[in-house]
Amino acid sequence: MIVKNAKVESSAGKQLALAMNFEPDGLYLYGGSSSGQEHFYAAINEAPFDALGYEPRPSMFEALPRLGDGAEVALVDVEPGESYVDPESGEVVDADEP
């Protein structure tokens, strides 16, 4: 199945035309990882940031949050089993039992 210039009609009657060079593995959200599938979901899902040339670009915000522009880093309580970013390593880790 090659999808080129496919038109998706929403309940509001709006159309979205997609022109793709690669066939998606499938259209299930968790059913593959082809570039065609990623492009399809990027086109239909609203996300706060998009990527253009491997650089993040704001799509729902006026700008990317940056510490120099007033963004803040705050200490928060993390419950056992929740994930957080380790400030020293930058890795996402799970909180251990106390």
Secondary structure, 3 states (H helix, E strand, C coil): CCCEEEEEECCCCCEEEEECCCCCCCCCCCCCCCHHHHHHHHHHCCCCEEEECCEEEECCCCCCCCHHHCCCCCCCCCCCCCEEECCCCCCEEECCCC
